[in-house]
């Protein structure tokens, strides 16, 4: 059982790291010439001054059609960091449910590590790489508020679950009861991260916020 736990945790960590890198790696796309690529990339070049769209447009001519983007080519690192809580919090919930049934040595540690990674990812995504916006429509602002609300729930529920899971090591007599509390908190955190992801996707793909830096402010404005 210990080996299974290690493999599950390793797969979860690998998914969090590689998912953003492999999201489109094997897809076949129609190739476009460089001029057309630059034209598409700069479609937000006339966005209000002070938005990240201007910086993205400035990088467009430096990138080849199939080139791998550098870190500073992204208008924000938020979409890359959020993969950690998206993968690790549901993984922690799965491990905790297995733990409640089998109570095998090592599962408590695996849950704690997955929880720690999920909470850290949610905290960094929401507090340090969450971009500021500029010139949003009323509808887009509402969607952003919902996204941030569920993101906050994800942070606080995962933090609560992390603290209760840590208490298991100091209060082994109450491990079973605390385990059920952790499972409930993780279920809430997993639901919250799904809702936050839904509104985040709506914000980008429906409202057009963040795509190629549209409506995002640069770090120089703060």
MOTAGI-V271234 format. One record per backbone hydrogen bond with DSSP energy under -0.5 kcal/mol. CO is the residue of the C=O (numbers start at 1). NH is the residue of the N-H. If there is no record, write none. Layout:
# MOTAGI-V271234
CO_NH / CO_NH
This chain:
# MOTAGI-V271234
1_5 / 2_6 / 3_7 / 4_8 / 5_9 / 6_10 / 7_11 / 8_12 / 9_13 / 10_14 / 11_15 / 12_16 / 13_17 / 14_18 / 15_19 / 18_22 / 19_23 / 22_25 / 24_27 / 27_29 / 33_37 / 34_38 / 35_39 / 36_40 / 37_41 / 38_42 / 40_43 / 42_45 / 44_47 / 48_51 / 50_218 / 51_54 / 51_55 / 52_56 / 53_57 / 54_58 / 55_59 / 56_60 / 57_60 / 57_61 / 59_62 / 59_63 / 60_63 / 64_67 / 67_69 / 70_73 / 70_74 / 71_74 / 77_80 / 77_81 / 78_82 / 80_83 / 81_84 / 82_86 / 83_87 / 84_88 / 85_89 / 87_91 / 88_92 / 89_93 / 90_94 / 91_95 / 92_96 / 93_97 / 94_98 / 95_99 / 96_100 / 97_101 / 98_102 / 99_103 / 104_107 / 106_110 / 107_111 / 108_112 / 109_113 / 110_114 / 111_115 / 112_116 / 113_117 / 114_118 / 115_119 / 116_120 / 117_121 / 118_122 / 119_123 / 120_124 / 121_125 / 122_126 / 123_127 / 124_128 / 124_129 / 129_78 / 129_131 / 132_217 / 137_141 / 138_142 / 139_143 / 140_144 / 141_145 / 142_146 / 143_147 / 144_148 / 145_149 / 146_150 / 147_151 / 148_152 / 149_153 / 150_154 / 151_155 / 152_156 / 153_157 / 154_158 / 155_159 / 156_160 / 157_161 / 158_162 / 159_163 / 160_164 / 161_165 / 162_166 / 163_167 / 164_168 / 165_168 / 165_169 / 166_169 / 167_170 / 167_171 / 171_174 / 172_175 / 174_178 / 175_179 / 176_180 / 177_181 / 178_182 / 179_183 / 180_184 / 181_185 / 182_186 / 183_187 / 184_188 / 185_189 / 186_190 / 187_191 / 188_192 / 189_193 / 190_194 / 191_195 / 192_196 / 193_197 / 194_198 / 195_199 / 196_200 / 197_201 / 198_202 / 199_203 / 200_204 / 201_205 / 202_206 / 202_207 / 203_209 / 208_210 / 210_213 / 211_214 / 213_53 / 213_216 / 214_210 / 215_134 / 216_52 / 218_221 / 219_222
